[in-house]
Amino acid sequence: MVFTIIASGYFPRCALDATDGAEVRVGKIAALIGACDWGIHDLSRVEVDAGGLPRFNMPMELGLHLGARLLGEPRHRRKRALILDARPHRYDAALSDISGQDIESHNNEPDRAIACVRNWLSEHRPHNAAPLPGAGAMQDDYRLFQAEIGALLAPRRLDPSRLTHNDFLFAVRDWIATRAAIA
């Protein structure tokens, strides 16, 4: 999803952008949601931990986004959201209050997630903006990126399987810029 956002010309934001042990994470997340007009919330990331309890970070973040849209200043009432889950209506058992909303499913398949994000971003582009490359093209680009990332990062002595969030953002932007220079 992050690759698709960057390949579409946008800059993804998340709590991992900067770490600060003195900062309260929910405050950081609320500030990011407040600053962004669009949000992508993947409910499939609700996973059960070793103790049998689910992690509800993603639904809580979606709640902050929807709360800002419902109760915020006029600017916040224009917020848009892409809500994703692994399977259609999987969320109904635990989060039935959002049953009336359009929720996309990606079946835990990267190609489907790329298509969902690309199509949503495309729908919300300004009317005079050039179209985004198609989902198939972005899927092909992502596979090529995965195949080439090791060589791209080798001179920087970075292991592609151990990238920090910011290293990954850099790698995607660098790969896209390198590909554009070749074309």
Salt bridges, closest charged atoms under 4 A:
ASP17 OD2 - ARG13 NE 2.73
ASP17 OD1 - HIS165 NE2 3.15
GLU23 OE1 - LYS28 NZ 3.74
ASP37 OD1 - ARG75 NH1 2.54
ASP42 OD1 - HIS106 NE2 3.07
GLU47 OE2 - ARG45 NH2 2.97
ASP85 OD1 - ARG90 NE 2.75
ASP92 OD2 - HIS89 ND1 3.37
GLU104 OE1 - ARG112 NH2 3.69
ASP111 OD1 - ARG143 NH1 2.79
ASP140 OD1 - ARG143 NH2 3.05
GLU148 OE2 - ARG179 NH1 3.75
ASP174 OD2 - ARG156 NH1 3.54
